[in-house]
Amino acid sequence: MNPILIILGALALLLLSGSIKADDHGGEENFPAVALQSSICQLKEGKTLGDLDKALGPWRKWASSNNYDSFVSQNTPIYMGGDVGADVIWMEASPFELLGNAWESWLQDGASAQASIDKVVTCKRSLASFWRQYVADGFIDDEDRILQVNWCTRRDGISWSDIGERHRAARENMNSNIGAWGVMFPAKGMREGDYPGEFAHMMLFTDMTALMRYQEDFTNGGGWRAREEYYNNFASCTGENVYSSRVINRPASAWAE
């Protein structure tokens, strides 16, 4: 895992190939796609999340001394299906060039922090492109949240422009319980078959109560109809995994505002 301790999944919430343009994904206007680096990790035998928190001490020192300019969350499973195999997922989001700068600093003086982490977890890392779709007023200030991830693949005959238009339309009628929503597209370290879809929806909620209110509306308030329309006409999706998500680093600059 790298300096930019990583999410999987988020907010915050990504490029699929060189042929795809940013405006095809329906991202929020005036907020270009950013890099999203994820580490999917397993605890080594006998190690706990408490051990991991202690092992992150050198990383926290590195992040502070280098004005680490990334939004980082640590995610642990609550509801998880499929062959994810993760005890913890780090996600780190920043503009692409800032991520490159952080890598240069990490490779120069992050060896001791990396060694501390490696004693506790084994990780695999990947890079994605992330388009922010929606953020509720005040949500970005929340430190502990719930992350929901749903991988999807376009249906036959559906273009990326079709997907983008559908996502833009969805922003006009957001469920009030959703704190943030973004769409992630694989870029590096992910080959065909590694992940269960072409792209992933990432939704954030303030807490489990907000998630359950969202599910209540989905189940008993008719919200399922919108998803059924999306699944039938635009994309087939795997279903949602849910994680407890804790912010462990905020950007040193104002790029995320």
Backbone hydrogen bonds, N-H to C=O, Kabsch-Sander energy under -0.5 kcal/mol:
donor,donor_aa,acceptor,acceptor_aa,energy
5,L,3,P,-2.5
7,I,37,Q,-1.5
7,I,90,W,-1.5
11,L,12,A,-6.2
12,A,13,L,-0.5
13,L,10,A,-1.2
20,I,17,S,-1.8
24,D,21,K,-1.7
25,H,22,A,-1.7
27,G,22,A,-0.6
28,E,132,R,-3.7
31,F,28,E,-1.4
34,V,130,F,-2.1
35,A,94,S,-2.4
36,L,128,A,-2.7
37,Q,92,E,-3.0
38,S,126,S,-2.6
39,S,90,W,-2.3
40,I,124,K,-2.5
41,C,39,S,-0.7
41,C,88,V,-2.7
42,Q,122,T,-2.6
44,K,120,V,-3.1
47,K,44,K,-2.6
52,L,48,T,-1.9
53,D,49,L,-2.3
54,K,50,G,-1.7
55,A,51,D,-2.2
56,L,52,L,-1.4
57,G,54,K,-1.7
60,R,56,L,-2.7
61,K,57,G,-2.0
62,W,58,P,-2.3
63,A,59,W,-3.1
64,S,60,R,-2.3
65,S,61,K,-2.5
66,N,62,W,-1.7
67,N,64,S,-1.1
68,Y,63,A,-2.7
70,S,68,Y,-0.6
71,F,93,A,-2.8
72,V,70,S,-0.7
72,V,249,N,-2.5
73,S,91,M,-2.7
74,Q,246,R,-2.7
75,N,89,I,-2.9
76,T,244,S,-2.3
78,I,242,V,-2.8
79,Y,242,V,-1.5
84,V,82,G,-1.3
87,D,41,C,-2.9
88,V,41,C,-1.8
89,I,75,N,-2.9
90,W,39,S,-2.1
91,M,6,I,-3.0
91,M,73,S,-2.5
92,E,37,Q,-2.5
93,A,71,F,-2.7
94,S,35,A,-1.8
99,L,95,P,-2.0
100,G,96,F,-2.1
101,N,97,E,-2.3
102,A,98,L,-2.3
103,W,99,L,-2.3
104,E,100,G,-1.9
105,S,101,N,-1.9
106,W,102,A,-2.8
107,L,103,W,-2.8
108,Q,104,E,-1.2
109,D,105,S,-2.5
110,G,106,W,-2.5
114,Q,110,G,-2.5
115,A,111,A,-2.4
116,S,112,S,-1.8
117,I,113,A,-1.8
118,D,114,Q,-2.6
119,K,115,A,-0.9
120,V,117,I,-1.9
121,V,117,I,-1.9
122,T,42,Q,-2.5
124,K,40,I,-1.7
126,S,38,S,-2.3
127,L,188,K,-2.8
128,A,36,L,-2.5
129,S,185,F,-2.8
130,F,34,V,-2.7
131,W,183,V,-2.7
132,R,130,F,-0.6
133,Q,181,W,-2.4
134,Y,181,W,-2.0
136,A,179,G,-3.2
139,F,136,A,-1.9
141,D,138,G,-1.1
142,D,139,F,-2.3
145,R,245,S,-3.3
146,I,205,F,-2.8
147,L,243,Y,-2.8
148,Q,203,M,-3.1
149,V,241,N,-2.6
150,N,201,H,-2.3
151,W,239,G,-0.5
152,C,199,F,-3.5
153,T,236,S,-2.5
155,R,234,F,-2.5
158,I,155,R,-2.2
159,S,157,G,-0.5
163,I,159,S,-1.9
164,G,24,D,-0.9
164,G,160,W,-2.6
165,E,161,S,-2.5
166,R,162,D,-2.1
167,H,163,I,-2.3
168,R,164,G,-2.4
169,A,165,E,-2.1
170,A,166,R,-1.7
171,R,167,H,-1.3
172,E,169,A,-1.2
173,N,170,A,-1.7
174,M,171,R,-0.7
178,I,175,N,-1.8
179,G,204,L,-2.8
180,A,204,L,-1.5
181,W,134,Y,-2.6
182,G,202,M,-2.3
183,V,131,W,-2.3
184,M,200,A,-2.7
185,F,129,S,-2.7
187,A,127,L,-2.2
188,K,127,L,-1.8
194,D,191,R,-2.9
198,E,152,C,-1.7
199,F,152,C,-2.1
200,A,184,M,-2.3
201,H,150,N,-3.0
202,M,182,G,-2.9
203,M,148,Q,-2.8
204,L,180,A,-2.7
205,F,146,I,-2.4
211,L,207,D,-1.9
212,M,208,M,-2.5
213,R,209,T,-2.2
214,Y,210,A,-2.3
215,Q,211,L,-2.3
216,E,212,M,-2.5
217,D,213,R,-2.3
218,F,214,Y,-2.3
219,T,215,Q,-2.7
220,N,216,E,-3.1
221,G,216,E,-0.7
221,G,217,D,-1.2
223,G,217,D,-2.0
224,W,218,F,-1.7
225,R,222,G,-1.6
226,A,223,G,-0.8
227,R,223,G,-1.1
228,E,224,W,-2.6
229,E,225,R,-2.2
230,Y,226,A,-2.0
231,Y,227,R,-3.1
232,N,228,E,-2.5
233,N,229,E,-1.9
234,F,230,Y,-2.4
235,A,230,Y,-2.1
236,S,153,T,-2.5
238,T,151,W,-2.5
241,N,149,V,-2.4
242,V,79,Y,-3.2
243,Y,147,L,-3.0
244,S,76,T,-3.0
245,S,145,R,-3.1
245,S,243,Y,-0.5
246,R,74,Q,-2.4
247,V,143,E,-2.9
248,I,72,V,-2.3
249,N,72,V,-1.3
257,E,254,A,-1.6
